[in-house]
Amino acid sequence: MGAVHNEAKTAHLLSFARQKNLIQEWKSEGVYPYSAGPVEPAQAVEREMFDEVATRIARRLPGVSQSKKTTLRLLR
C-alpha cells in the first residue's frame, strides 16, 4: 500500500508542478487574468479554483482556436 501512496503523491506533485509552470507561462505572456495577489480568503479560494479549472482545460484543449487571453478571461 505504501508504494501506491508514494506513486499517487508523486503524480500529484508532478501535476502541481505542471500547473505552476503553465500559470507562470500565462503570466509571462500577459494572458493570466489576475494581476494582484488575493487580499481576502475568498479571493484565494477563487484563484485556486480558477487555476485548477483553467489548467485542466488548457491540457485537454491545447489547440483551441480562441486566444489564450480570451479563454482565460471567459473562465474567470
Helices and strands as residue ranges (DSSP letters): H 2-29, H 41-60, H 68-75
